[in-house]
Amino acid sequence: MTDRLARRRIIVIGSATGIGAATVRRLMSEGAHVCAADINVKRAEALAQEIGGNIFALHIDIADEASVTAAITEAVQRLGGLDGVHVNAADMRQLLHDSTAIDVDLAVFDRTIAVNLRGHLLCTRAVLPHLLAGGSGAIVYTSSDAADWGEPVRPCYAMAKSGLNALMRHVSAAYGKQGITANCIAPGFTVTPEMADHGITDLTMDHFLGLGHSPRVGEAEDQAAMVAHLLSSDGRWITGQVYHVNGGQML
Ligand SMILES: NC(=O)c1ccc[n+]([C@@H]2O[C@H](COP(=O)([O-])OP(=O)(O)OC[C@H]3O[C@@H](n4cnc5c(N)ncnc54)[C@H](O)[C@@H]3O)[C@@H](O)[C@H]2O)c1
């Protein structure tokens, strides 16, 4: 492992489980100082305690503007500045009810947009002044292959992720000349430890193995590796891009 993130001050928003937790571990292993922010602060605290070192956990609810402002203010103060942000949170519970355009409950649409899209705008507005004050900085958002698939299900999730790609391109264009890079990772099917604990059917595994051009499906560490790259100086001339980290699942 390199130390290319040595002392870089990074907030991971949506960090308690899954891809966010793997990203926290990866950033720490490359020397970053990390704030692990999540609505599930108990789990984020347990992660911070387990890893130890230059890490602390904070509560944030990205659907709530006051919570975002308070958490980012405290995080930047405790980190002593800000170099990078991974905005990764999504309300994955909504996916269970995200059916079709005709049938979907508008409450599912509203909650999906409130967290997965509006929440990312709130985070963007809160972190940008700090990054701009430092003269440079990187934002990585977690989008999804779902933004581009054109699937017969989960329209709200796809709409939110498409919007997120647009937000990222805007940030890249509006603030690039001031030293800010913005990119999205768009994971394909990625088995997180929590998904594995929950159990994944053979049918689902076979579907995604068949879809991809890789001997395996994705792991949270595959996504974390791309985030680390984009937040490091190796990624300093990369901006405005959506990276499909998916083992060729959309090839
Ligand atoms: N796992 C996959 O196959 C996959 C595929 C494509 C995209 N993604 C995206 O990757 C990201 C992480 O997904 P994951 O699979 O690791 O799921 P996950 O549920 O483990 O991670 C989501 C995290 O966001 C947090 N969160 C939820 N609502 C929040 C809120 N209002 N405020 C703050 N934090 C909140 C959760 O507590 C959790 O820690 C999501 O953006 C998801 O859309 C995942």
PDBQT file of the ligand as one rigid body, heavy atoms in Angstrom, charges set to zero:
ROOT
HETATM    1  N1  LIG A 301     -23.671  -2.459  -3.422  1.00  0.00    +0.000 N 
HETATM    2  C1  LIG A 301     -23.993  -2.305  -4.698  1.00  0.00    +0.000 C 
HETATM    3  O1  LIG A 301     -24.163  -3.277  -5.457  1.00  0.00    +0.000 OA
HETATM    4  C2  LIG A 301     -24.132  -0.906  -5.275  1.00  0.00    +0.000 A 
HETATM    5  C3  LIG A 301     -24.265  -0.784  -6.662  1.00  0.00    +0.000 A 
HETATM    6  C4  LIG A 301     -24.380   0.489  -7.215  1.00  0.00    +0.000 A 
HETATM    7  C5  LIG A 301     -24.330   1.606  -6.405  1.00  0.00    +0.000 A 
HETATM    8  N2  LIG A 301     -24.217   1.457  -5.062  1.00  0.00    +0.000 N 
HETATM    9  C6  LIG A 301     -24.152   2.696  -4.253  1.00  0.00    +0.000 C 
HETATM   10  O2  LIG A 301     -23.076   2.600  -3.341  1.00  0.00    +0.000 OA
HETATM   11  C7  LIG A 301     -23.373   3.394  -2.181  1.00  0.00    +0.000 C 
HETATM   12  C8  LIG A 301     -23.165   2.548  -0.942  1.00  0.00    +0.000 C 
HETATM   13  O3  LIG A 301     -24.031   1.437  -1.013  1.00  0.00    +0.000 OA
HETATM   14  P1  LIG A 301     -23.797   0.102  -0.166  1.00  0.00    +0.000 P 
HETATM   15  O4  LIG A 301     -24.175  -1.036  -1.053  1.00  0.00    +0.000 OA
HETATM   16  O5  LIG A 301     -22.486   0.131   0.471  1.00  0.00    +0.000 OA
HETATM   17  O6  LIG A 301     -25.009   0.247   0.910  1.00  0.00    +0.000 OA
HETATM   18  P2  LIG A 301     -25.013   0.561   2.466  1.00  0.00    +0.000 P 
HETATM   19  O7  LIG A 301     -26.451   0.631   2.847  1.00  0.00    +0.000 OA
HETATM   20  O8  LIG A 301     -24.136  -0.421   3.179  1.00  0.00    +0.000 OA
HETATM   21  O9  LIG A 301     -24.352   2.011   2.584  1.00  0.00    +0.000 OA
HETATM   22  C9  LIG A 301     -25.092   3.203   2.613  1.00  0.00    +0.000 C 
HETATM   23  C10 LIG A 301     -24.640   4.030   3.810  1.00  0.00    +0.000 C 
HETATM   24  O10 LIG A 301     -25.338   5.283   3.771  1.00  0.00    +0.000 OA
HETATM   25  C11 LIG A 301     -25.847   5.544   5.079  1.00  0.00    +0.000 C 
HETATM   26  N3  LIG A 301     -27.020   6.427   4.995  1.00  0.00    +0.000 N 
HETATM   27  C12 LIG A 301     -28.273   6.108   4.575  1.00  0.00    +0.000 A 
HETATM   28  N4  LIG A 301     -29.076   7.164   4.653  1.00  0.00    +0.000 NA
HETATM   29  C13 LIG A 301     -28.330   8.200   5.137  1.00  0.00    +0.000 A 
HETATM   30  C14 LIG A 301     -28.600   9.551   5.457  1.00  0.00    +0.000 A 
HETATM   31  N5  LIG A 301     -29.838  10.083   5.318  1.00  0.00    +0.000 N 
HETATM   32  N6  LIG A 301     -27.595  10.323   5.911  1.00  0.00    +0.000 NA
HETATM   33  C15 LIG A 301     -26.356   9.808   6.091  1.00  0.00    +0.000 A 
HETATM   34  N7  LIG A 301     -26.048   8.525   5.830  1.00  0.00    +0.000 NA
HETATM   35  C16 LIG A 301     -27.011   7.725   5.355  1.00  0.00    +0.000 A 
HETATM   36  C17 LIG A 301     -26.157   4.183   5.664  1.00  0.00    +0.000 C 
HETATM   37  O11 LIG A 301     -26.273   4.188   7.071  1.00  0.00    +0.000 OA
HETATM   38  C18 LIG A 301     -24.988   3.353   5.155  1.00  0.00    +0.000 C 
HETATM   39  O12 LIG A 301     -23.882   3.419   6.025  1.00  0.00    +0.000 OA
HETATM   40  C19 LIG A 301     -24.797   3.899  -2.369  1.00  0.00    +0.000 C 
HETATM   41  O13 LIG A 301     -24.764   5.227  -2.870  1.00  0.00    +0.000 OA
HETATM   42  C20 LIG A 301     -25.381   2.967  -3.407  1.00  0.00    +0.000 C 
HETATM   43  O14 LIG A 301     -26.411   3.570  -4.156  1.00  0.00    +0.000 OA
HETATM   44  C21 LIG A 301     -24.106   0.230  -4.470  1.00  0.00    +0.000 A 
ENDROOT
TORSDOF 0
